[in-house]
Amino acid sequence: MINREDMLELTRRMTLARTSFSRIAGCYIDKDGDFEGSFNTNFLKLSAAEKTKKLKLAKAIPYSETNVNLKKYEIPQSMQKLGSMWQLLMTMNECGLKNDALMDTFYDIVMESYRSDSEYAILVFHGRYDIPLKAADKVGLWESEEVFEYMICAICPLEGEYEPGDPECGFLFPAFTDRSRDLDHIAVFQADTDRPHDEILKILGISR
């Protein structure tokens, strides 16, 4: 189960003044499922207007209703091996999305299985959050306890020319459990729980 307070702790940093995102990468896919182009840039170099738009999309993943729209899944040890999606996500995270070859591999894997009747975008955000120590009364202290390095992926239909709408699905990796990095789990978002994109679970190498 996901602790709602853990997610709120992350989303409180998803503002123009407090953002911990360092980079954003993504690609666009046309209605026939063909690649239409990609980008990879320093998040802080975006205009204030673009940052605001993109922060809203990223925040939609962890801010969604926990354990309903956002659920935590275990990544089996059998899937934590060379050549696995887990390894790909780990290396993407470790390099801060700066390796375009890794990003292209990730986009290709998603495109092969993702089902969409319209144009869509795959957006990936990378952030680092200095987790502050908390006293026994839960009041935050200044000292940093751990640096949580993470990615948020949002898959969004396009509403205009290269203009992503609200995410249909996505994920947070690694999971954020008990205010700490959890490499054995991933939090997966589904906007429509009645008609979920279950293919994202296959893409990520996990099952219900």
Solvent accessible surface area in square Angstrom, and as a share of the most:
residue,aa,sasa,rsa
1,M,182,0.81
2,I,13,0.07
3,N,79,0.41
4,R,78,0.28
5,E,103,0.46
6,D,5,0.03
7,M,2,0.01
8,L,39,0.19
9,E,6,0.03
10,L,3,0.01
11,T,3,0.02
12,R,113,0.41
13,R,45,0.17
14,M,9,0.04
15,T,55,0.32
16,L,92,0.46
17,A,102,0.79
18,R,120,0.44
19,T,25,0.15
20,S,25,0.16
21,F,4,0.02
22,S,39,0.25
23,R,46,0.17
24,I,1,0.01
25,A,0,0.00
26,G,0,0.00
27,C,0,0.00
28,Y,30,0.11
29,I,1,0.00
30,D,27,0.14
31,K,146,0.62
32,D,112,0.58
33,G,37,0.36
34,D,83,0.43
35,F,98,0.41
36,E,79,0.35
37,G,23,0.22
38,S,62,0.40
39,F,57,0.24
40,N,39,0.20
41,T,41,0.24
42,N,50,0.26
43,F,0,0.00
44,L,103,0.51
45,K,164,0.69
46,L,40,0.20
47,S,65,0.42
48,A,65,0.50
49,A,66,0.51
50,E,58,0.26
51,K,35,0.15
52,T,71,0.41
53,K,92,0.39
54,K,20,0.08
55,L,9,0.04
56,K,136,0.58
57,L,12,0.06
58,A,0,0.00
59,K,62,0.26
60,A,34,0.26
61,I,0,0.00
62,P,0,0.00
63,Y,109,0.42
64,S,18,0.12
65,E,105,0.47
66,T,19,0.11
67,N,44,0.23
68,V,66,0.38
69,N,29,0.15
70,L,0,0.00
71,K,82,0.35
72,K,50,0.21
73,Y,29,0.11
74,E,111,0.50
75,I,4,0.02
76,P,54,0.34
77,Q,131,0.58
78,S,77,0.49
79,M,62,0.27
80,Q,33,0.15
81,K,120,0.51
82,L,154,0.76
83,G,75,0.73
84,S,10,0.07
85,M,15,0.07
86,W,45,0.16
87,Q,54,0.24
88,L,19,0.09
89,L,2,0.01
90,M,29,0.13
91,T,46,0.27
92,M,0,0.00
93,N,11,0.06
94,E,114,0.51
95,C,43,0.26
96,G,4,0.04
97,L,0,0.00
98,K,140,0.59
99,N,63,0.32
100,D,85,0.44
101,A,72,0.56
102,L,41,0.20
103,M,4,0.02
104,D,63,0.33
105,T,63,0.37
106,F,1,0.00
107,Y,4,0.01
108,D,76,0.40
109,I,60,0.30
110,V,1,0.00
111,M,40,0.18
112,E,145,0.65
113,S,36,0.23
114,Y,16,0.06
115,R,144,0.52
116,S,38,0.24
117,D,149,0.77
118,S,48,0.31
119,E,67,0.30
120,Y,8,0.03
121,A,0,0.00
122,I,0,0.00
123,L,0,0.00
124,V,1,0.00
125,F,0,0.00
126,H,0,0.00
127,G,0,0.00
128,R,115,0.42
129,Y,9,0.04
130,D,87,0.45
131,I,0,0.00
132,P,26,0.16
133,L,60,0.30
134,K,85,0.36
135,A,38,0.30
136,A,113,0.88
137,D,100,0.52
138,K,160,0.68
139,V,91,0.52
140,G,46,0.44
141,L,79,0.39
142,W,252,0.88
143,E,102,0.46
144,S,62,0.40
145,E,98,0.44
146,E,53,0.24
147,V,79,0.45
148,F,0,0.00
149,E,43,0.19
150,Y,2,0.01
151,M,1,0.00
152,I,0,0.00
153,C,0,0.00
154,A,0,0.00
155,I,0,0.00
156,C,0,0.00
157,P,32,0.20
158,L,25,0.12
159,E,135,0.61
160,G,35,0.34
161,E,155,0.69
162,Y,100,0.38
163,E,68,0.31
164,P,15,0.09
165,G,5,0.05
166,D,95,0.49
167,P,7,0.04
168,E,48,0.22
169,C,0,0.00
170,G,0,0.00
171,F,2,0.01
172,L,0,0.00
173,F,0,0.00
174,P,0,0.00
175,A,1,0.01
176,F,7,0.03
177,T,38,0.22
178,D,113,0.58
179,R,46,0.17
180,S,39,0.25
181,R,128,0.47
182,D,23,0.12
183,L,45,0.22
184,D,58,0.30
185,H,48,0.21
186,I,1,0.01
187,A,2,0.02
188,V,3,0.02
189,F,13,0.05
190,Q,18,0.08
191,A,50,0.39
192,D,67,0.35
193,T,66,0.38
194,D,130,0.67
195,R,194,0.71
196,P,31,0.20
197,H,34,0.15
198,D,58,0.30
199,E,11,0.05
200,I,1,0.00
201,L,8,0.04
202,K,154,0.65
203,I,11,0.05
204,L,5,0.03
205,G,18,0.17
206,I,12,0.06
207,S,87,0.56
208,R,170,0.62
